[in-house]
Amino acid sequence: MTTDSTPNLRMQRVERAIQRELAELIIKEIKDPRLGLVSISHIDVSKDLSRAVIYITTLSDVKEERKLSVSILNKAATHLRHCMATKSTWRKFPILHFKYDEALTRSQHLVELLNNIQKQQIKKRR
């Protein structure tokens, strides 16, 4: 018996498996010293398992360094995919594409804006 949530559970398992394996492979396989510390924030896998978009964050606040990290990972994506596919029992393994997760940066910016508004309101009250 299948339910509507069965595909979602399957996709979540696939995404978690890819995230775990990629986290290890990035550390073990990518030797580029320019790649800073990256963290996989989340993964979106297409329903047909043909593509996976991996959203990453970095410790760097410098936009050029974030772009460089994404570029390094995208250049290594074919190698990472091959490493994962050889260990996997899946018939099909998604093409990997890395993107910087802007959500954290945007949320930090919103917090700063809200703090500035709050400070301005406090000044007006005085």
C-alpha positions in Angstrom: 0.0 0.0 0.0 1.4 3.3 -1.0 0.4 6.7 0.2 1.0 10.2 -1.2 3.9 10.7 1.3 5.8 7.6 0.1 7.6 9.5 -2.7 8.5 12.3 -0.3 10.0 9.9 2.1 12.0 8.2 -0.6 13.3 11.5 -1.9 14.2 12.5 1.7 16.2 9.3 2.1 17.9 9.9 -1.2 18.8 13.4 -0.3 20.1 12.4 3.1 22.2 9.6 1.6 23.7 12.0 -1.0 24.4 14.6 1.7 26.2 12.1 4.0 28.3 10.6 1.2 29.2 14.0 -0.3 30.2 15.5 3.0 32.8 12.7 3.3 33.9 12.8 -0.3 34.5 16.5 -0.3 36.9 16.2 2.6 38.6 13.1 1.2 38.7 13.7 -2.6 39.0 17.4 -3.1 42.6 18.5 -2.4 42.3 22.0 -3.7 43.7 24.3 -0.9 41.5 27.2 -2.1 38.4 25.3 -1.1 37.5 26.6 2.3 35.3 24.9 4.9 32.0 24.2 3.3 28.8 22.8 4.7 25.9 21.2 2.8 22.8 23.0 3.9 20.3 21.0 1.8 19.8 19.1 -1.4 17.1 19.1 -4.0 16.8 16.0 -6.1 14.6 15.9 -9.2 11.8 13.4 -9.1 13.3 11.3 -11.9 16.7 11.3 -10.0 18.4 12.9 -13.0 19.7 16.0 -11.2 20.7 17.0 -7.7 21.2 20.6 -6.7 23.5 20.8 -3.6 23.2 24.0 -1.6 26.3 24.9 0.3 27.4 27.5 2.8 30.9 28.6 3.7 32.5 30.4 6.6 33.6 33.2 4.4 31.6 36.4 4.1 33.6 37.3 0.9 31.5 36.8 -2.1 34.4 36.0 -4.4 35.6 33.2 -2.0 32.0 31.7 -1.9 31.9 31.8 -5.7 35.3 30.1 -5.9 34.2 27.3 -3.5 31.1 26.7 -5.7 33.3 26.7 -8.8 35.7 24.2 -7.4 32.9 21.9 -6.3 31.2 22.1 -9.7 34.5 21.3 -11.4 34.8 18.2 -9.2 31.1 17.3 -9.5 31.7 14.6 -12.2 34.4 13.0 -10.1 32.3 13.1 -7.0 29.3 11.7 -8.9 31.5 8.8 -10.2 32.8 8.1 -6.7 29.3 8.0 -5.3 27.8 6.0 -8.2 30.5 3.2 -7.9 29.6 2.8 -4.2 25.8 3.0 -4.8 23.3 0.3 -5.6 21.1 2.8 -7.4 20.5 2.1 -11.1 20.6 5.8 -11.8 22.6 8.5 -10.0 21.9 12.2 -10.4 24.1 14.8 -12.0 25.4 17.0 -9.3 25.3 20.8 -9.4 26.5 23.0 -6.5 25.0 26.4 -5.6 25.6 28.8 -2.7 22.7 28.8 -0.3 21.8 32.5 -0.2 19.1 31.9 2.5 21.5 32.3 5.4 23.0 35.5 3.9 19.5 36.9 3.3 18.3 36.0 6.8 21.4 37.7 8.3 20.6 40.8 6.2 17.0 40.8 7.4 18.1 40.6 11.0 20.4 43.5 10.5 17.6 45.6 8.9 15.3 44.7 11.7 17.9 45.7 14.3 18.5 49.0 12.5 14.7 49.7 12.5 14.5 48.9 16.2 17.5 51.2 17.0 15.9 54.0 15.0 12.6 53.6 16.9 14.4 53.7 20.2 16.2 56.9 19.2 12.8 58.5 18.1 11.3 57.7 21.5 14.1 59.6 23.3 
